[in-house]
Amino acid sequence: MTRAWDLMGSKECPITFEGWIAFARDCPVLREDGYLDLAGIGRQALFTWISPRGSTVGFHWREGQVTASGAHAPGITRTALADLAGELSANLIGDDGEHYTGSPGAAEAEN
């Protein structure tokens, strides 16, 4: 997830660490689930999202973007993850630069 159009622009349009932590702790579909120790960054909270089918995706912040682990697991829809990114005013972009969109009207439903 990034606020930039592509992942390379994440440093210019960052999701701040403080902003991510505040969003994640306040988001009802994310659960704080331990910590990661990242080289050059240090220890930070890991958050998980559980799909309706029970598959999990882990999220952590790194260099102005939020990284998802497990997004290709069975039962995970990129639409649901894009909806979550939209709540953060961010884009869901895949490893190869593909853009995923959320549910029609999801952003309007939030307001």
ZADO-1210 file (C-alpha; in nm, 4 decimals, padded with zeros to 6 digits):
<atoms>
<atom x="00.0000" y="00.0000" z="00.0000" code="MET" pos="1"/>
<atom x="00.1300" y="00.3423" z="-00.0904" code="THR" pos="2"/>
<atom x="-00.0052" y="00.6920" z="-00.1311" code="ARG" pos="3"/>
<atom x="00.2030" y="00.7276" z="-00.4463" code="ALA" pos="4"/>
<atom x="00.0973" y="00.6109" z="-00.7930" code="TRP" pos="5"/>
<atom x="00.3706" y="00.3459" z="-00.7896" code="ASP" pos="6"/>
<atom x="00.5866" y="00.1846" z="-00.5225" code="LEU" pos="7"/>
<atom x="00.8959" y="00.3816" z="-00.6265" code="MET" pos="8"/>
<atom x="00.7209" y="00.7055" z="-00.5258" code="GLY" pos="9"/>
<atom x="00.6483" y="00.5949" z="-00.1697" code="SER" pos="10"/>
<atom x="00.9247" y="00.8104" z="-00.0222" code="LYS" pos="11"/>
<atom x="00.7845" y="01.1227" z="-00.1900" code="GLU" pos="12"/>
<atom x="00.4224" y="01.0499" z="-00.0825" code="CYS" pos="13"/>
<atom x="00.4781" y="00.8438" z="00.2320" code="PRO" pos="14"/>
<atom x="00.2434" y="00.6759" z="00.4678" code="ILE" pos="15"/>
<atom x="00.4090" y="00.7853" z="00.7893" code="THR" pos="16"/>
<atom x="00.4952" y="00.5267" z="01.0493" code="PHE" pos="17"/>
<atom x="00.2914" y="00.7162" z="01.3093" code="GLU" pos="18"/>
<atom x="-00.0026" y="00.7453" z="01.0692" code="GLY" pos="19"/>
<atom x="00.0072" y="00.3726" z="00.9919" code="TRP" pos="20"/>
<atom x="00.0209" y="00.2697" z="01.3574" code="ILE" pos="21"/>
<atom x="-00.2679" y="00.5022" z="01.4485" code="ALA" pos="22"/>
<atom x="-00.4770" y="00.3748" z="01.1556" code="PHE" pos="23"/>
<atom x="-00.4011" y="00.0080" z="01.2206" code="ALA" pos="24"/>
<atom x="-00.4742" y="00.0254" z="01.5927" code="ARG" pos="25"/>
<atom x="-00.8043" y="00.2018" z="01.5260" code="ASP" pos="26"/>
<atom x="-00.9119" y="-00.0228" z="01.2357" code="CYS" pos="27"/>
<atom x="-01.1691" y="-00.2834" z="01.3454" code="PRO" pos="28"/>
<atom x="-01.0583" y="-00.5420" z="01.0853" code="VAL" pos="29"/>
<atom x="-00.6894" y="-00.5363" z="01.1802" code="LEU" pos="30"/>
<atom x="-00.5447" y="-00.7095" z="01.4839" code="ARG" pos="31"/>
<atom x="-00.2077" y="-00.6326" z="01.6398" code="GLU" pos="32"/>
<atom x="-00.0301" y="-00.9664" z="01.6244" code="ASP" pos="33"/>
<atom x="00.3250" y="-00.9515" z="01.7559" code="GLY" pos="34"/>
<atom x="00.6327" y="-00.7755" z="01.6298" code="TYR" pos="35"/>
<atom x="00.8854" y="-00.7820" z="01.3493" code="LEU" pos="36"/>
<atom x="01.2525" y="-00.6942" z="01.3861" code="ASP" pos="37"/>
<atom x="01.3541" y="-00.5316" z="01.0587" code="LEU" pos="38"/>
<atom x="01.7153" y="-00.4528" z="00.9721" code="ALA" pos="39"/>
<atom x="01.7709" y="-00.0791" z="00.9614" code="GLY" pos="40"/>
<atom x="01.4259" y="-00.0053" z="01.1033" code="ILE" pos="41"/>
<atom x="01.4069" y="-00.1962" z="01.4273" code="GLY" pos="42"/>
<atom x="01.1144" y="-00.3548" z="01.6072" code="ARG" pos="43"/>
<atom x="00.7637" y="-00.2659" z="01.5000" code="GLN" pos="44"/>
<atom x="00.4142" y="-00.3999" z="01.5389" code="ALA" pos="45"/>
<atom x="00.2751" y="-00.6547" z="01.2961" code="LEU" pos="46"/>
<atom x="-00.0962" y="-00.6385" z="01.2160" code="PHE" pos="47"/>
<atom x="-00.3092" y="-00.9134" z="01.0624" code="THR" pos="48"/>
<atom x="-00.6303" y="-00.9169" z="00.8647" code="TRP" pos="49"/>
<atom x="-00.8365" y="-01.2340" z="00.8468" code="ILE" pos="50"/>
<atom x="-01.0412" y="-01.3082" z="00.5357" code="SER" pos="51"/>
<atom x="-01.3958" y="-01.4462" z="00.5599" code="PRO" pos="52"/>
<atom x="-01.2459" y="-01.7858" z="00.4682" code="ARG" pos="53"/>
<atom x="-00.9937" y="-01.7679" z="00.7535" code="GLY" pos="54"/>
<atom x="-00.6765" y="-01.6888" z="00.5566" code="SER" pos="55"/>
<atom x="-00.4548" y="-01.4201" z="00.7058" code="THR" pos="56"/>
<atom x="-00.2539" y="-01.1346" z="00.5616" code="VAL" pos="57"/>
<atom x="00.0172" y="-00.9671" z="00.7679" code="GLY" pos="58"/>
<atom x="00.0873" y="-00.5941" z="00.7353" code="PHE" pos="59"/>
<atom x="00.3896" y="-00.3920" z="00.8398" code="HIS" pos="60"/>
<atom x="00.5306" y="-00.0499" z="00.7573" code="TRP" pos="61"/>
<atom x="00.8569" y="-00.0009" z="00.5701" code="ARG" pos="62"/>
<atom x="01.0009" y="00.3092" z="00.4025" code="GLU" pos="63"/>
<atom x="00.6772" y="00.5027" z="00.3519" code="GLY" pos="64"/>
<atom x="00.4610" y="00.2101" z="00.2469" code="GLN" pos="65"/>
<atom x="00.2715" y="-00.0748" z="00.4084" code="VAL" pos="66"/>
<atom x="00.3743" y="-00.4213" z="00.2980" code="THR" pos="67"/>
<atom x="00.1301" y="-00.7126" z="00.2861" code="ALA" pos="68"/>
<atom x="00.2500" y="-01.0698" z="00.3413" code="SER" pos="69"/>
<atom x="00.0244" y="-01.3559" z="00.2386" code="GLY" pos="70"/>
<atom x="-00.1884" y="-01.1576" z="-00.0069" code="ALA" pos="71"/>
<atom x="-00.1734" y="-01.4418" z="-00.2603" code="HIS" pos="72"/>
<atom x="-00.3021" y="-01.7087" z="-00.0217" code="ALA" pos="73"/>
<atom x="-00.6210" y="-01.8972" z="-00.1107" code="PRO" pos="74"/>
<atom x="-00.9319" y="-01.7129" z="00.0042" code="GLY" pos="75"/>
<atom x="-00.7737" y="-01.3666" z="-00.0165" code="ILE" pos="76"/>
<atom x="-00.9326" y="-01.1210" z="-00.2567" code="THR" pos="77"/>
<atom x="-00.7370" y="-00.8197" z="-00.3703" code="ARG" pos="78"/>
<atom x="-01.0656" y="-00.6256" z="-00.3748" code="THR" pos="79"/>
<atom x="-01.0965" y="-00.6537" z="00.0035" code="ALA" pos="80"/>
<atom x="-00.7344" y="-00.5497" z="00.0489" code="LEU" pos="81"/>
<atom x="-00.7844" y="-00.2562" z="-00.1884" code="ALA" pos="82"/>
<atom x="-01.0847" y="-00.1503" z="00.0215" code="ASP" pos="83"/>
<atom x="-00.8581" y="-00.1517" z="00.3261" code="LEU" pos="84"/>
<atom x="-00.5964" y="00.0522" z="00.1378" code="ALA" pos="85"/>
<atom x="-00.8678" y="00.2998" z="00.0404" code="GLY" pos="86"/>
<atom x="-00.9542" y="00.3518" z="00.4078" code="GLU" pos="87"/>
<atom x="-00.5898" y="00.4538" z="00.4540" code="LEU" pos="88"/>
<atom x="-00.6139" y="00.6880" z="00.1497" code="SER" pos="89"/>
<atom x="-00.3640" y="00.4615" z="-00.0244" code="ALA" pos="90"/>
<atom x="-00.3334" y="00.2475" z="-00.3370" code="ASN" pos="91"/>
<atom x="-00.2925" y="-00.1296" z="-00.3398" code="LEU" pos="92"/>
<atom x="-00.0129" y="-00.2078" z="-00.5836" code="ILE" pos="93"/>
<atom x="00.1206" y="-00.5545" z="-00.6567" code="GLY" pos="94"/>
<atom x="00.4827" y="-00.6671" z="-00.6777" code="ASP" pos="95"/>
<atom x="00.4821" y="-00.6179" z="-01.0556" code="ASP" pos="96"/>
<atom x="00.3232" y="-00.2707" z="-01.0416" code="GLY" pos="97"/>
<atom x="-00.0346" y="-00.3826" z="-01.1020" code="GLU" pos="98"/>
<atom x="-00.3044" y="-00.1632" z="-00.9438" code="HIS" pos="99"/>
<atom x="-00.5943" y="-00.3263" z="-00.7610" code="TYR" pos="100"/>
<atom x="-00.9250" y="-00.1515" z="-00.7095" code="THR" pos="101"/>
<atom x="-01.1719" y="-00.1846" z="-00.4260" code="GLY" pos="102"/>
<atom x="-01.5441" y="-00.2463" z="-00.4216" code="SER" pos="103"/>
<atom x="-01.7573" y="00.0032" z="-00.6124" code="PRO" pos="104"/>
<atom x="-01.8741" y="00.2678" z="-00.3686" code="GLY" pos="105"/>
<atom x="-01.6466" y="00.1514" z="-00.0838" code="ALA" pos="106"/>
<atom x="-01.4840" y="00.4943" z="-00.0442" code="ALA" pos="107"/>
<atom x="-01.8207" y="00.6703" z="-00.0438" code="GLU" pos="108"/>
<atom x="-01.9563" y="00.4270" z="00.2150" code="ALA" pos="109"/>
<atom x="-01.6824" y="00.5358" z="00.4537" code="GLU" pos="110"/>
<atom x="-01.7942" y="00.9008" z="00.4450" code="ASN" pos="111"/>
</atoms>
